[in-house]
Amino acid sequence: MQASLAAKDLACRRGDRVLFTGLDLSLASGGAVHVTGPNGIGKSSLIRLLAGLSHPFAGEVTRHGAVGLVDERPALDPDLPLGAALAFWRRVDGCVTGTRSAEAMEIAELSDVPVRYLSTGQRKRAAFARLLDQSAHVWLLDEPLNGLDGAARELIEALVSKHRENGGVCVVASHQPMELPGCETLELTRYAESPSLKGGARGGCTAPPQPPSTPTRPPPQGGGA
Amino acid sequence: MFATLLKRDLAMLLPGGARGGSLLPLLFFLAVAMLFPFAVGPDPVMLARTGGGVIWIAALLAAILPLDRLIAPDIDLGTFDQLALRGISEETIVAVRLLAHWLSFAPLLLLATLPAAALLGLQGETLRLLLLGLLAGTPGLAAIGVTIAALTASLRASAALAGLLLVPLAVPILIFGAGSLARGDTGGVAFAGAISLVLVAIAPFAGGAALRSVREV
């Protein structure tokens, strides 16, 4: 498969705060990037921008190939048995490999259990089974290791390697380390726009920074008495 | 694709379905029809004259009950995002959901109208006009319901707000649908049907735009 993902001069805004600006990214077939940074820096927002689920504040994203997304929401009906919930997505994706990906994720024996009874890690495995069934070219993984045990982590790392060998593209946003050979790391902090996260204001299109609150003198409109 | 989505939506929304779809709106509808004679007295002439209007209001209220689980759960689950990644437009999603919503409450409501009409002493021409009117009006009620459910899905306390928003928008359908009972001809039914068609045509676009705007928050 031929896949690619590129972002040019990307900026992201949430509410009236600009999270990051000037982000460039270019991944050719087989490429992968690990997005790192502290909580709230905009990793998930970047993933959603790359997926095309939200519009960038500035810049543009170009994608070639179908996009598969795994984030904190598994998109599996909580009341359905796991097998039926995965079967819905197989029908949507026109997938004919049956339960092979559930077996690959070692959740085949859970197919009769309603999704709401599954643990966080089992749901994450199920989300990866859904991703495998989709046979997407561009993988966007938002905190893929959350709730997973050591064995599952190795499984995910192997899946990402195999996906890249097959010519796929992968973006992983995670604050946890991952064993991804030949993978570049993108420190999102370098593009951060917010003064509180960067430790210094840097002109731009952010809202004016709030004046530092002084604990000794409460603002006049607060309080009362 | 259309069939796959519709099958899932119906499984969720039909009574006895996975997403808590129940007979509750229907029982609520019958309860209102049963309580009305107790409240206003058993005078058959009075009941026959006002009973049709009561059934219309009960139908309207029954259509409000499932609104909070129509759209919001799928936003929380990320289902719509996953469908969007697969190139399925929000308009298609909302159109399918609208059809499923109508199928899940309207046919059963029409059936329940028969015992409700018996309780209120409605028969003959009135019953025929009532059934025709409900058949013409319920798609419009479903369209308003789906649109409002999509618009309020990301808000807190959306269930109460959705009910309040639906009522004024449903007034035109109510005026012509229930009004045809007083006039005794099908002109009002035709008007209610026309309003329904317009609402059904608008709903996928309004609801689809609402689903997209939720993502940008």
Interface residues (C-beta under 8 A of the other chain):
Chain A: R48 A51 G52 L53 S54 H55 A66 V67 G68 L69 D71 R73 P74 A75 L76 D77 P78 D79 L80 F88 W89 R91 V92 D93 R130 Q134 A136
Chain B: M1 T4 L5 R8 M12 A18 R19 D76 L77 G78 T79 D81 Q82 L83 A84 L85 R86 I88 R215 E216
